[in-house]
Amino acid sequence: MSILGPTERHFAKAVADLSYCNPFLPERMELERVALGETFEETSAVWSRQADWQQERSNLTRLNERTEQLVAQLRDRLTHGERASPAELDLYEDLVNYLLYQRFRKPLAELTSESSKTPNKSSPVRFWKHFLNDHQQLLTIHGQPAPSIGDAAHLLACFFQIRRAFTQIFDSIVGGSLPAARLRAAVWQSLFTHDMRYCRRSLYSRMGDFTTLISGPSGTGKELVARAIGLSRFIPFDQAKQRFADELAGSFHALNLSALSSTLIESELFGHRRGAFTGAVSDRAGWLEVCRPLGAVFLDEIGELDPGIQVKLLRVLQSRTFQRLGDTADRAFHGKLIAATNQDLAAKIENGSFREDFYYRLCSDMVTTPSLREQLDDCPQDLGNLVLFLTKRIAGDDAEELAGEIERWILKHLGPDYAWPGNVRELEQCIRNIMVRQQYRPRSSAKAAEERDPRQELAAAFLAGTLTADELLSRYCTLVYSQTHSYERAAKHLKLDRRTVKSKVNSELLARLFST
């Protein structure tokens, strides 16, 4: 006998799938549509941080109300002895899990905020008893084993990780473009895999064994991605002490490898014994040793790493052990390793500066950050969203008025198609320049313009067909004159009058030709 009617089963299956889906993929919106049917309200398929992002979504409100009703009906049927198939009991448990998360979404958000601002490991979770009571009440079913406190504790730990991960990703990776949405989804997968069911059951305790390699151009937020992953790891809940087993403070350690010498990198990573090198006046623990089991070490610019240190890190990734400089005792690394690069590691492997075996230990999980130009090509209005987001971070209360002025300046002076070679980092500095001086001079329009080969420019413009006949004649006359150094010889070569050649030579272009 079935306890679910066809319509109820349809809704329950959609909500169960929604509970485990990646919230940053379009499938989330499709599952909401399937669950709500005609009552679904059309909205953006990309879930991104906008000015009104704190407003409650009407689809979510409807889903929660219908789930509350269905869970109450099913629990009543089960407690009165109606029989359910194992598949239906699994669906019921998924509905309860979804409902519990939504009921405690606000206190979980408050706990997330508190843990990031004033982390205190000794503070018990105030809503634990309420959560445990709801969990036991909803899952105590006639004829079924009673749920354990351990089940509730593990579920709360999963919920806390989900809330922290969503907040970290949503707040750090801004933009309504598909490239930005794909990046948010990729970071979510780095934490929960492609199917959260596996992660909840067993992989939650093993995700630290996967090294994450983040690649992408400079200025695209690779450290933000690393921080989101490092600060969103699973933390067990201690039911006896009614608190989480670890805290966020001091759990993320970032090291920029390009800013340090090889000796300092080794000392920072592995630590050293007294006397291991000049200046080592005492024993020192490195980041691999300091890092707690639920923490993370982030190595930025991994492509700059000396091959000798690559060998030592390879051992860390293979055996999870290392030695301090000047010491022979093995020490264990229990945390997660995250690396980032803006370089082509395949090319570095080809030229012998990056070890292939080290690369294959790094790439068990890979995330690529898109350029700002890619994001704006897909969603031009994201420029305004990003300007507002960055201006709020820089200016505070006057952000909205300033952001409008800054966006108008950018569109007027740089244009909507500006390449943004420095990506988001350049945009942030552009905003600061405009705030201070009401102007911004991009490096690309100043120094880079001088560095471009004018001969290649002429060839590219000729092939693209963008020159007028007069512009073509002027540039070609200038090019020939720069080679002959004589109006007479240039005129003879071009079969033109000497005076014509002289009138067509462009002095600015000529100076650039002589300097290259």
N, C-alpha and C positions, 0 to 999 in steps of 0.2 A: 504493500500500500504506500502511496506517496503523500507526503505532507505539503508538497508544493504544487500549485496549479501551473498551467503553462505560462501564464503572464508573470506569475511570481518567480518561476524558475528563470525566465528570460531576464528579468530585472536582477535577480540574485547573482546570476552568472556574470552579468555586465559589471556589477558592483565588485564582485570578487576579483575579476580581472583588473578592474580599476585600482584595487588596493595594492596590486603588485606591479603595476605598469610604471614606466619611466615618466614622471610628470612633465618632463620638458619635450617629449615627443608628441607629434600630432595624434598618435593613437589614443592619448588621454582624452582629447576632445571627441574622438569618434566613439569611445566607450561611454562617455557622458551622453552622447546623442542616442546611442543604442538603449541606454538605461531609461532615459527620460522620454523618448519617443516624441510625440507632438508637443510636449511641454518644454522641450529643449529650446533654449534661447541662443541664437547665433552670436558668436563672439570670436575674437581672434584665435587662430590656431596656435600662435606663438605666445607662450606664457612668459612675459618679460616685465621687468621693473619699469613702471611708468609713474607719472606724477600722482595718479589716483590708485596706485597699486594696493593700498590698504583697504579699499572698499570691498565689502563682502560680495562674492559672485552669486548671482541668483540661481544658476544651475546647481552650485554646491549646496545652497540652502534647500532646494527641492530634493536633491539626492539624500541629504541627511534626514529630512522629514520622512520621506518614503522608507528609508532604511530603518528608522526608529519604529515606524508602524509595522513593517514586515517582521522585524525581530521580535517585537512584542507578540504578534500573532503566532509566529512559529514556536516561541517559547511556551505559550499557552497550550498549543496543541501537543507539544512534547511532554510537558508536565502532566497532562491529562491522559497520557498513555498511548498517544498515536505513534505508530512506528514509522521510522524513516530509514531510507537506505544509507549505506556508508557514504555514498557520493553526496546525498542531501545533508548529512551531518557535517561533511567537510564544507559544503556551501554555507551552512548555518554558522560554522565557526569563522569563516571568512567574513561573513556579514557582521558578526559580533566584533571581530578585530577592526574592521573599518569603522564601526560605530564607536568603539572605545577610543580610537584615535581622534575622531571628530569631537567626541565629548570632552576630551582632555587636550585639545589642540591649543587652547589659550594658555592653560598652566604650563604646557610643554614649551610654548613660545617664551613665556616669562622665565622659565628655568634656563632656556638657551641664552636669553639676554643676560641673566644674572651670572651664568657660568663664564661668559665672555668678558664681563665688566669687572665683577668682584668675585672671582672664583674662590670658593671656600670648601675644601674637601670634607670638613667636619659637619657641614650643614645637612641635616636629613631632608629628604624630599617630602614636602609638607602634604602633598596630595596622594601619597602612596596608599594609605589605608582606604581612602575613597576609591582609588583605582582598583585595589585588590578586592574590595567589596563588590564593585560593579562586575569585575571579571568573574568572580566566583558565582555571583547571582545569575549572570546571563548564561554561563556555561555549565551550571549544575542541572543536568538533564536526567529525567527518570530513566533508569535502566542503563545509564552510562557511568563510567568511573568519574569521580569528582575531579575537577581540575586542581593541579597542585599549585602551591604558592610559588614554586620555582618557575612554572609556566608563566605566571603573571609577571614575575620579576624579569624573565627573559624578554617577554613582550614589551614591557616598559622600556628596557634597554634598547630594543629595536626601534621603538617609537621615538626615543630621545635622539638616536642617531639619525633617523629620518628627518626629524624637525631641524636638527643642527645642519645636516647636509643641505636641506632645502634652503635654509636661511643663508648659509655661506655661499651657495651657488647663485641664488636669486639676487643677493645683494652685491656680489662681486662681479658677475658677468652681465653687464647691462647691454640692452639692445633688442630691438624687435625684428632684426633680420634673421633669415634662415641660417646663415653661418654662425651667428651668435647662439641661436637656439640649438643648433647641432653641437656646439661646444658645451653648452649647459648639459645636454643629454649625455655627451661623452664623459663628462666629469661624474655625473650620476652613476654611469656604468662602472667607472673606476672604483666606486665605493660599494655598489650592490650587484654587479655583473648585469648581464642582459635579462636575468630572471631573478627577481628578489626572493622568490620562494627558496631557491638554493641557498642564497645568502642567509636567510633567516634560520634555515634548518641546520646548516653546518659550516658554510664558507665564512660566516661572520668572524670566526676566530682565526681564519687563515689568510685573510685579505692582506695582512701586513707582509706576507711572504712574496707578494707580487710587487716587483719594482715598476714604478711608473715613469716613463720617459715622455717629457713634454717638449714638443718642437714647434717652431714658428718664428717669424721675424721679430727683431728687437722691438720692444715697446708694445707688444700685444697682450701683456698681462699673464705671462707664464708663471710668475711668482704668485699672483692671485689664485691661479688654478691650483698650484702646489699647496698653498695655504688652505684652500677650501678642502682639498683631499686630506691634508695632514690633520686638520682640526675637526674632521667629521668621521673619525674612526669609531668603531664599536667600543663602547665602554660598558662592562658588565654592571648590573645592579646588585648590590649586597643587601639581600632581604633582611638579614639579621640586624645590620646596622642602619638599614633604611636609607642608604646613600649609595652613590655611584663609586666604583672601585678606584677611579682616578679622576683627575681634574684636567682642565684644558691649559691652565697656566704653565708655561715652560715646556709644553709638549711638542712645539714646532721649532726646529733649529735650521736656519738658513745660512748657507755659506756660498759666497760668490768666488768661484775658483779663479776667475781671470784677474782678480784684484790682489792675489797673494802669490808669493814665491812657492816653489815646490816644497821647500823645507817647512814653511809655515802651514801649507795645506796639510802636510802629513801630521804636523803637530796638532792642528785644529781638529783633524778627523780622528786620528788614532791616539793622541796623547803622547807623553814622553816620560822617560825616567830622568832623574837628575843627572846631568853630565852627558846626556845623549848628544848634544851639540852645543856650540858656543852660545851662552845666554840661557841654557836650561839649568837654572839654579835650584829648581825643586821639581818634584814629581807633579805631573799634571794629567788629568783625565781629559780625553778628547770628546767630541760630540757623539761619536758612536758609542762611547761608554756612558756618557751622561744621559743619552736618550732613553726614556722609559719604554717598557714593552709596548705601550699604547701610543707612543709618540712617533715623530717622523723627522728624518734628516733630509733637507733639501739642498742638493748640489747644483747651483746655477752655473751655466757655461761649462757643462761637462766636456764639451769638445775641446776645451783648452787644457785638459788634464794631461800631465806628463805620462808617457807610456809606463814608466816605472811604477807610478802610483796606480795606474790602471790595473796592473798585475795584483797589487795589494787589495784593491777594491774588488777585483774579480774573486779573490779568495773569500771576502766578506759575503758576496752574493752566493757563492757556492756552498760555503760551510757555516756561514753566520758567525765566524770567529775572526779575530784580528789580534795583533800585538802592539803594545806601545813602542815608540821609538826607543831603542836601547834596552828593550826588555825581551824576554823569551817566553813569558807566561801568556797562554792563550786567554783571551777574554771574549765574552759572547755579546753579539749585537742582537737585540730582541725587537727593535723598532722597524719602521717601514722606511725604505729609501726611495726618494723622489729625485729625479734629475731633469735638467732642462738644457736645451741648446738652440741657437739660431743658425747653426752651421749644418752643412750637408755631410752627415757622418759617413754616408756611403762613399763620397769622394775622399774623405780622410782615411777610410779603410783602404781604398785603392792606392793612395800615395804612401801608406804605411805609417801614418801618424796616429791612427786609432785602431786598437786591437779588435779584430772581428769577433773573437770569443767573448770579449767584454761587452761588445754591442749586443750580442744575442742573450746575454744575461740581463741587460738593461731593458730590453724591449718586450717584456712579458705583457706589459700594458702600455699602450701608446695614445697620447692625446695631441692633437694639432690645433694651435691657436690661429684663427684667421686674421688677415691684415685688416686695418680700418677701412681701406679702400674696398675690399671685398664686401664688408658689411654695408657700406654706404651705397655700393652699386646695387645691392639687393633691396635696400630699404633707405632711400635718401633722407626720409624724415628722422632717421636715427641720429643725424647730426645734431638736431635740436635737443633730442633726449639726452645725448651724451654731454653736450655743452651744459645743460641744466644740471645733470648729475655731478659733473666735475666742478661746476661753479658753486654748487651747494657745499661741496667738500672744502672748497677754497675760501669762499666768502661768507658763508653762513646766511644771516637774515636777509641780506640784499640780493640773494642769488637770483631770484626770478626776474627782477628788473634788469640786472646785469646780464643774465644769460641771453635775454632778447637782444640787447645791444651787441653783444659779442657775436651772436649768430648772424646778425645783419651785416656786421663788419666782415666776417669771414666770407659770406656769400658775395658781398660787393667787391672785395679786394682779392680774394683767392679763387672765388668761383666754386660752383657745386662739384666740379670735376677735379679739384686739386688732389694730387696723388697721396698726400700724407705719408711721405716715406718714413717718418719717425713714428707712425701709427698713433695709438692713444697717448703715448708719452709725449709726442710732439703736440697733439691737440691740447693737452694740459698746459704745456709751456706757452702755447699760442694764447690760451685764455689768460694766463698770468701777464703776458706782454700787453695784451689789449687792455686789461684792467689798469695797468700801471701807466702805459704810454699811448694808449689808443692806437697802437700799430703793432705789426708783427712782420718781420722780414725773414721768410723761410730760408734755410740754408740752401735748399734746392734752387732758389731763384737768385742767390748771390754766388756762393762759391761753386756749387755744382754746375751752374751755367758756364762758369769760366773753364771748368774741367772738361766739358763736352768737346769733342773733336768737330770743328766746323765743317770739315770735309764730309764726315759721316752725316751731319745734319743736312747738308746740301743733297747728298745721295738719297737720304730717306725722304726728304720733301719732294725730290724729283720723282721718285717711284710712287709716292702717294698721290702725286698730281695736285698738290695743294698750292703751288706757286703760280702767280700770274706771269705773263710773258715778260713784263718789265722786271719783276723780281728775279726771274730766272736769268735774264740777261745781266742784271746788276751783279748777282752773286757769281755767275760764271766769269764775267770780266774781272772781278776782284780776285777770283781763284787763279786765273791765268796770269794776271799781273804779279801776284805774290810769288809765282814760280819763275817769271822772266825778269822781274825787277826793272822792267823798261816798258813804257807806254808804246814805243815804236815796235818792239818785238811782240808785245801782246796784241797790238793792232794787226800786225802782219799775220800772226797765228790765227786770229779770229776773223781775218778778212773784213775788218771794220776800219773806219776812220779813227785816227789817233785821238781826236778831240772827243769822239763818241765814247771811246774806251775810258778816257780820263773822267768824263762826266758820270760814268756808270760805277766807278770804283767806290765801294762803301768803306769809309775809313775805319769804322768800328769793327767790321768783319775782317778787314785787312790786318788790324792790330792783333786780332785773335789768331789769324792764320800765321802771322810771323812768330807768335809766341808758342805755337805747337810744333 
